[in-house]
Structure formats: C-alpha cells, structure tokens
C-alpha cells in the first residue's frame, strides 16, 4: 500500500513540476505546446508496446521516441508534398496515428522480453526523472527573458546552439524543399533537421512573434530530456535488474561524471582567486583550455539544454542497446526489423550517432552469435536489420541533409586528441569511468552477455573520440562523449551488482555517493551559469550574456512584420578572419534567428564551413567598409541582398551612412530608431 501511494505521489510531483516549469517560461501557450508535444508522441505507442510490452516503462518510452520521430517524418512529407497547412498537418498526423494503431499487432508477448516491471522500478525511475525539471527549468526560463530595461538576454552557450536552432526552425517553417541555408540563402541546408520539424509547426510562420519559436524549442527539449534520461535508467536496469542500482548509476552519469568543477575549485583556491570567478568559466570545458588544450566532453545536462536533436538520436539508439542487453533468445524477424527501425530513426536524427549505435548493436549481435555457437547463418539472419538503417541514410540524402561531410572528415590522432589524452579523459569523465571499469571484471555470479553492448559502446566511443574528427576538432569528441555517458552507467550498474552479490553493497554505494559528490560541482556550477543572465562580463571573444536592446528588438520585429518571408537581410556578422573584429561573434545570428530572415553570407559557427562563404563574406565586408555607393549597390544586387541591418554594435555605421547618404536611389532607410537602421537596397 505504501508503495502504491508513493507511486501516485511521485507521479503527481513530476507532472506538477513539468507543468509548472512549462507554465513559468511559456504560460498558457506553453501548456498548449506541451499538449501538442504529447500528441506527437502518441502515434508510436503501439510500436513501443509491441517491442517491450505495455506493462513495462520501456514500452512507453520507446513508443514516445518512435512517435515523435514518426510525427516529424510525416510532417516532413507534408512539406515535401506542398500541403503544409494546419489542416494538412492534422490530416497527416491522424493518418499516421490511425495506420500505426490499426496495423501494429496487439501481442501479449513483447518482441523483447524484459524483466517484469515493479513498483520499486517505478519509484526509482520517477525519482531520477525529477532531476530534469530541477536543473533545466530556470535556465530555460531565462532564455530570451527581459530585464528591467527591456533588454532580451541570452546566456552563452545558448547563443551557439539554441539561437541557431531558432534560425533553423524558422527556415523549416518556410516549407522550401530542401530547406535553404539561412546564412547563405542560395545553398541548401546540410544538417540533420528532422527533429526541428515539430517545433517549426508549433512556432508558426515567420510573421509570428519570435517568442513562439523559442517556446516551441524549450517545450520539445524538456520532453526529449525526460525520454533520453529514461533510456539511460532503463539500460542500466536491463543489466542490473535492480532499480536502486540503476537509479544510482543514472544519477552518477547525470550529476557526477566530470571532475572539472572540483579541479577548478582546487585550482582557484590554491591561487587565492575569488570563487566568484567561476561565473566566467566554461566549467564543462576546462580540459580545452590551458594548460591542457585537449578534447572536452559536455555533460548530459548540456545535451538537454542545448542539443536536444542529439539527445533524441542517442535515445533512439539506446533502445537497440536495451534490446541487445536483454536478449536471452534470438529475435524473430519482426523483432529484428523493429529494433533496427529504432537505429534507422537514430540515423535520421543524427547520421553520426545513428551509425555509431548501429555499430554497437552489430558488435553485440556478433558476440552473442559467436558465444552461443549458432553459426554464421544466424548472423546472416540479422542482416535484415540493415534495411531500416539504409532507409534512414536514404532519407538523409533525399531530404538534402547529407553533404559537405566528406571533405571535412579526418582520421587519426592529432589536434586536441593528442594533448593530455588520459588527463583530459579523466577530468571530463573520470567520476563515471572509474566505477565503470569495475563493471568489466569477470564477476562470477553475473551473466556476461547483458554488458556486451556497454563494452562495445566503450570501445566505439573511445575510438571515435580519439581517431575521428571534423574540421571542428571538438565536435566528434562531444558526440562520442555522449555515447560514453549514456552507456557507461550499464557498467557501473554491473559493478554495483557484483559488489552487492559479494556482500559489499555498502562499499559500492559509498563509492557511487563519493564519486557523485566529487563530480557534482561541475553540474551545479554549470546549471547556475546557464541561467546567470546577470553576468555581463566579457568572455573570450564574446560577452557571457548576449543582450538585445529594445531598439534592436523593435527593428527586428519590424522586419518580421514588413518584409517577405524569403527576404534577404544582410548584417555584418562575419568570420573573424574576414572581419578582423573580435566582437563580431556577438549577435552572430541576429538576423536569421530573431528577425527570421536569410542572409547572403554570415558567420555560421554551428555549420560545417562552406568553401564559397569566405569570398562572399569578403565582398560583404568591402560593401560595408570601403566601397563607393555605386559599387556597394552593385555588390548587394549581385549577392541578392535586399535589406541591410545596422545597429550600435557596428562601429563603421556612421561612416557607412555618410557614404550612402546622398544616394537615396540606391539605399534608403525604411526603419530607424536610435542606432538601429534597416536600409532598403533600391
């Protein structure tokens, strides 16, 4: 009876926490968007139940993940067909839901048999999920919040990811196929944008207030965080079959994997530096700065706040890991196809992560077949799993997401990966990695097959981290770090289970508690800094809080109301090597993200470099800084620029306005308020 009441109490507590969180940063519209998000999960529930069972939380989590993915794909097809209207979207969702609910078998036996779900499992799971609203609510509430002077505020590092997602979401809402690159309007966007289709529908068209786009992204990210963290818990539970062990391993992965916060505290205390300086430290990237200069791994909280598209990709991949850890008998053909479909969906949301999880699942299958001596014919039977993954890759090419990766992909140990590789790994992940190592021991009473996927993930994650890179030499390390963070809890759980079987449960619990406490400063400092929009200090090339003044907001709102959705509006926010101005990184996506309009060239720091962009940026630079009115007009026309944006951050503003002042036939102001100008190209 007590457990029943506790389940009800925790369910109400979590529901109220999520509802209050969304209501805080979104009001009634936020609750409406939360309802729409839940409806997006609905189509996949029968598949999740078929895979893991209706009476197991994994069935509901898998159903939600698959449902969101299927909804985004269905809405993408509506856009492709030219039927992207509210009615068309509703019809597509109804058809998708009806088809899945009508065709998926109502089997009493799941395709993958997990241990029976208990009330103890529910209690542990719900307690773990309370971490999500506890740590991300305030940061989300402060994204785009206004201060007493009316300034809108964006804390770094929302500027690099969330703000870019605002631009991408509005680009998808234009319904071009494929979507264009908002930073180079004449190019398609080469990015895995499927996740952002649902927010684009919620956010409305480009004339709607930009706050709707921000809200849609926050609501979807909140839901994705709950689903992703659930898969970490469920994977640890599949290995340990003990709820509290799985919960402890999950909390450690979320709160205490990084030792960077503890290192920074010791370092600053030793130097006599005031701890208030931690506000100005990118605490989860200490390993990238002096004296290390190595790779860095962002914690799971950062994935929830900044990169939910990656969270969705590795949560879908984790469904296959859970299935691999739970297998006690060969899968049926239907089971192979459904599990492989989760990998195919992971590919669609992030081809790199999807391919990594496909490799992990493949290694686990190979080990299972070899150990059971089933013969190569049994392994050949699993090749059918390649079909959904291949379809996922085909989707990426068909929708224009793929492209530009080949020339930016590098193999080998170089760059940051070569600098202090062991030290940086331990600082970034030591709190989780050290306990996980004990999960590799040959505990006599424990079956070895359930931890094979985790072992495969460890090998794949470390190999990718140190021997694969893109032009952005940190990106692969980020994603490989994510793979390690969400799979290492399986090994931690196995270690705790082994110690428990030896009668040393208290020792294992003490180790996990100690590791969590040592790693907690990183998460606590990072959570505080993520919401600290009062920090107006100068950072390395940017301010820690980006501010949009009321006059900037007025000009950007004028553009949203008075220019066509596909208008090309050019600001001088260019790469450093072209502009030579350090602070051009500030408000780098102001036109694309807040005005919701495209540019001819820009400093697209979140995208792979385009070989044509430097030359175009140089032409834009000359247009603003040196060219005569006639030459500047010719440059604007050649690049397809229709409007120019200038504000107080443009030190050249007065000189430019003086140069073009007498040529109203070529340039004329259509908006002017304070230091903000919108110039029409005649």
LINVEN-V784793 format. One record per residue. RES is the residue in one letter. SS is DSSP state (H for helix, E for strand, C for the rest). PSI is psi in whole degrees, 0 to 359 (999 if undefined). Layout:
<<RES:SS:PSI> <RES:SS:PSI>>
This chain:
<<X:C:319> <X:H:316> <X:H:322> <X:H:314> <X:H:322> <X:H:322> <X:H:315> <X:H:315> <X:H:314> <X:H:324> <X:H:315> <X:H:319> <X:H:314> <X:H:316> <X:H:317> <X:H:322> <X:H:315> <X:H:316> <X:H:315> <X:H:322> <X:H:310> <X:H:320> <X:H:326> <X:H:309> <X:H:359> <X:H:351> <X:H:209> <X:H:323> <X:H:325> <X:H:319> <X:H:324> <X:H:315> <X:H:324> <X:H:320> <X:H:317> <X:H:322> <X:H:316> <X:H:323> <X:H:326> <X:H:333> <X:H:335> <X:H:318> <X:C:330> <X:C:352> <X:H:315> <X:H:326> <X:H:318> <X:H:318> <X:H:321> <X:H:323> <X:H:308> <X:H:354> <X:C:145> <X:C:334> <X:C:9> <X:C:138> <X:H:329> <X:H:326> <X:H:321> <X:H:318> <X:H:313> <X:H:319> <X:H:319> <X:H:316> <X:H:313> <X:H:321> <X:H:315> <X:H:316> <X:H:314> <X:H:322> <X:H:315> <X:H:322> <X:H:319> <X:H:317> <X:H:327> <X:H:320> <X:H:324> <X:H:317> <X:H:315> <X:H:323> <X:H:353> <X:C:20> <X:C:23> <X:C:80> <X:C:165> <X:H:320> <X:H:318> <X:H:320> <X:H:318> <X:H:318> <X:H:318> <X:H:317> <X:H:318> <X:H:317> <X:H:317> <X:H:311> <X:H:316> <X:H:319> <X:H:314> <X:H:314> <X:H:332> <X:H:333> <X:H:333> <X:C:131> <X:C:145> <X:C:69> <X:C:140> <X:C:340> <X:C:119> <X:C:158> <X:C:325> <X:C:119> <X:C:106> <X:C:158> <X:C:148> <X:C:137> <X:C:133> <X:C:169> <X:H:326> <X:H:319> <X:H:317> <X:H:316> <X:H:313> <X:H:317> <X:H:312> <X:H:321> <X:H:317> <X:H:318> <X:H:340> <X:H:342> <X:H:329> <X:H:300> <X:H:332> <X:H:327> <X:H:338> <X:H:349> <X:H:307> <X:H:315> <X:H:317> <X:H:323> <X:H:333> <X:H:355> <X:C:117> <X:C:8> <X:E:151> <X:E:142> <X:C:187> <X:C:337> <X:C:2> <X:C:6> <X:C:136> <X:E:139> <X:E:135> <X:E:115> <X:E:137> <X:C:137> <X:C:23> <X:C:334> <X:C:324> <X:C:330> <X:C:300> <X:H:316> <X:H:321> <X:H:323> <X:H:329> <X:H:316> <X:H:315> <X:H:317> <X:H:318> <X:H:330> <X:H:316> <X:H:324> <X:C:347> <X:C:343> <X:C:23> <X:C:146> <X:C:118> <X:C:164> <X:C:148> <X:E:164> <X:E:114> <X:C:346> <X:C:344> <X:E:89> <X:E:339> <X:E:7> <X:E:147> <X:E:158> <X:C:122> <X:C:85> <X:C:147> <X:C:91> <X:C:4> <X:C:320> <X:C:327> <X:H:3> <X:H:314> <X:H:311> <X:H:328> <X:H:326> <X:H:317> <X:H:320> <X:H:340> <X:C:187> <X:C:180> <X:C:357> <X:C:347> <X:C:155> <X:C:141> <X:H:339> <X:H:334> <X:H:321> <X:H:314> <X:H:316> <X:H:317> <X:H:318> <X:H:320> <X:H:315> <X:H:313> <X:H:322> <X:H:323> <X:H:313> <X:H:318> <X:H:322> <X:H:318> <X:H:317> <X:H:317> <X:H:314> <X:H:328> <X:H:320> <X:H:327> <X:H:314> <X:H:315> <X:H:325> <X:H:317> <X:H:324> <X:H:324> <X:H:331> <X:H:314> <X:H:328> <X:C:23> <X:C:119> <X:H:314> <X:H:330> <X:H:315> <X:H:320> <X:H:317> <X:H:317> <X:H:323> <X:H:316> <X:H:319> <X:H:316> <X:H:327> <X:H:323> <X:H:323> <X:C:23> <X:C:331> <X:C:136> <X:C:7> <X:H:323> <X:H:315> <X:H:319> <X:H:315> <X:H:321> <X:H:314> <X:H:317> <X:H:314> <X:H:322> <X:H:318> <X:H:328> <X:H:357> <X:C:19> <X:C:143> <X:C:137> <X:H:345> <X:H:339> <X:H:346> <X:H:340> <X:H:333> <X:H:26> <X:C:131> <X:C:84> <X:H:331> <X:H:17> <X:H:25> <X:H:325> <X:H:343> <X:H:348> <X:C:174> <X:C:142> <X:C:8> <X:C:300> <X:C:30> <X:C:197> <X:C:160> <X:C:153> <X:C:122> <X:C:141> <X:C:169> <X:H:330> <X:H:321> <X:H:324> <X:H:321> <X:H:320> <X:H:316> <X:H:327> <X:C:63> <X:H:336> <X:H:324> <X:H:322> <X:H:318> <X:H:320> <X:H:312> <X:H:340> <X:H:319> <X:H:318> <X:H:327> <X:H:336> <X:H:321> <X:H:324> <X:H:317> <X:H:317> <X:H:318> <X:H:324> <X:H:335> <X:H:352> <X:C:127> <X:C:352> <X:C:156> <X:C:142> <X:C:150> <X:C:172> <X:H:317> <X:H:319> <X:H:318> <X:H:318> <X:H:319> <X:H:315> <X:H:316> <X:H:330> <X:H:326> <X:H:325> <X:H:321> <X:H:320> <X:H:324> <X:H:319> <X:H:318> <X:H:323> <X:H:335> <X:C:104> <X:H:323> <X:H:308> <X:H:320> <X:H:318> <X:H:321> <X:H:316> <X:H:330> <X:H:319> <X:H:317> <X:H:313> <X:H:320> <X:H:319> <X:H:319> <X:H:319> <X:H:317> <X:H:315> <X:H:321> <X:H:315> <X:H:316> <X:H:316> <X:H:326> <X:H:355> <X:C:46> <X:C:348> <X:C:162> <X:H:338> <X:H:325> <X:H:320> <X:H:321> <X:H:329> <X:H:338> <X:H:352> <X:H:342> <X:H:337> <X:H:340> <X:H:338> <X:H:306> <X:H:324> <X:H:318> <X:H:321> <X:H:324> <X:H:317> <X:H:320> <X:H:321> <X:H:317> <X:H:320> <X:H:319> <X:H:323> <X:C:0> <X:C:10> <X:C:322> <X:C:148> <X:C:143> <X:C:0> <X:C:318> <X:H:312> <X:H:349> <X:H:1> <X:C:133> <X:E:148> <X:E:140> <X:C:165> <X:C:101> <X:C:175> <X:H:217> <X:H:332> <X:H:338> <X:H:345> <X:C:116> <X:C:53> <X:H:318> <X:H:316> <X:H:314> <X:H:325> <X:H:317> <X:H:321> <X:H:321> <X:H:328> <X:H:5> <X:H:324> <X:H:333> <X:H:324> <X:H:319> <X:H:310> <X:H:328> <X:H:328> <X:H:324> <X:H:343> <X:H:348> <X:H:351> <X:C:151> <X:C:70> <X:C:124> <X:C:321> <X:C:356> <X:C:135> <X:C:146> <X:C:337> <X:H:319> <X:H:333> <X:H:2> <X:H:316> <X:H:322> <X:H:320> <X:H:317> <X:H:320> <X:H:324> <X:H:315> <X:H:313> <X:H:315> <X:H:313> <X:H:322> <X:H:314> <X:H:319> <X:H:319> <X:H:344> <X:H:5> <X:E:137> <X:E:161> <X:C:183> <X:C:318> <X:C:103> <X:C:355> <X:C:343> <X:H:311> <X:H:323> <X:H:320> <X:H:306> <X:H:320> <X:H:324> <X:H:321> <X:H:317> <X:H:316> <X:H:317> <X:H:325> <X:H:350> <X:H:332> <X:H:330> <X:H:334> <X:H:319> <X:H:323> <X:H:316> <X:H:320> <X:H:320> <X:H:316> <X:H:322> <X:H:319> <X:H:317> <X:H:321> <X:H:318> <X:H:336> <X:C:3> <X:C:17> <X:C:38> <X:H:322> <X:H:323> <X:H:313> <X:H:317> <X:H:321> <X:H:321> <X:H:316> <X:H:318> <X:H:316> <X:H:316> <X:H:321> <X:H:317> <X:H:321> <X:H:324> <X:H:342> <X:H:325> <X:H:324> <X:H:311> <X:H:318> <X:H:314> <X:H:317> <X:H:319> <X:H:320> <X:H:313> <X:H:327> <X:H:334> <X:H:0> <X:C:74> <X:C:359> <X:C:350> <X:C:105> <X:C:19> <X:C:161> <X:E:130> <X:C:192> <X:C:81> <X:C:6> <X:C:168> <X:E:148> <X:C:337> <X:E:124> <X:E:132> <X:E:131> <X:E:118> <X:C:164> <X:H:324> <X:H:322> <X:H:316> <X:H:320> <X:H:317> <X:H:318> <X:H:321> <X:H:324> <X:H:318> <X:H:317> <X:H:322> <X:H:330> <X:H:1> <X:C:153> <X:C:155> <X:C:330> <X:C:18> <X:C:148> <X:E:113> <X:E:123> <X:E:124> <X:C:161> <X:C:78> <X:C:90> <X:C:164> <X:C:151> <X:H:321> <X:H:341> <X:H:314> <X:H:324> <X:C:10> <X:C:117> <X:H:315> <X:H:9> <X:H:349> <X:H:339> <X:C:137> <X:C:41> <X:C:338> <X:C:33> <X:H:318> <X:H:312> <X:H:321> <X:H:319> <X:H:318> <X:H:337> <X:C:34> <X:C:161> <X:E:163> <X:C:166> <X:C:329> <X:C:147> <X:C:170> <X:C:80> <X:C:80> <X:C:345> <X:C:358> <X:C:159> <X:C:145> <X:C:140> <X:C:132> <X:C:337> <X:C:344> <X:H:317> <X:H:319> <X:H:319> <X:H:320> <X:H:322> <X:H:321> <X:H:319> <X:H:319> <X:H:314> <X:H:321> <X:H:316> <X:H:327> <X:H:325> <X:C:334> <X:C:151> <X:C:163> <X:H:319> <X:H:316> <X:H:320> <X:H:320> <X:H:317> <X:H:321> <X:H:314> <X:H:316> <X:H:319> <X:H:326> <X:H:355> <X:C:19> <X:C:131> <X:C:332> <X:E:153> <X:E:144> <X:E:131> <X:E:142> <X:C:190> <X:C:342> <X:C:349> <X:C:100> <X:C:336> <X:C:2> <X:H:311> <X:H:316> <X:H:317> <X:H:315> <X:H:324> <X:H:321> <X:H:320> <X:H:358> <X:C:324> <X:C:355> <X:C:68> <X:C:344> <X:C:340> <X:C:319> <X:E:133> <X:E:142> <X:E:129> <X:E:348> <X:E:135> <X:E:124> <X:E:116> <X:C:235> <X:C:9> <X:E:128> <X:E:140> <X:E:117> <X:E:127> <X:E:134> <X:E:117> <X:C:999>>
